[in-house]
Amino acid sequence: MTPTSIHVIAFGMIAEKIKTKELVLEYMPDTEVLLGYLYQQYPELQHTKFGIAVNKKMAVGKTVIPIGAEVALLPPFSGG
């Protein structure tokens, strides 16, 4: 990991679709840029619902990603 990279962790069906549980990506300033990258690299994600958490906080809309952040790609979950 470089000083300007981000660590992306994928869970469940998201990990299955991108065929890995972890990615190390060069810095992306926000979740919109990250999604654009992910959709370009993994087109099947465009039709998949999933949430994004940045440093263990759920992202809502366009969220800033700090340098060195841990970003989680979370499939929909249910429970009671």
Buried (B, 14 or more C-beta within 10 A) or exposed (E): EEEEBBBBBBBBBBBEBBEEBEBEBEBBEBBEEBBEBBBEEBEEBEEBEBBBBBEEEEBEEEBEBEEBBBBBBBBEEEEE
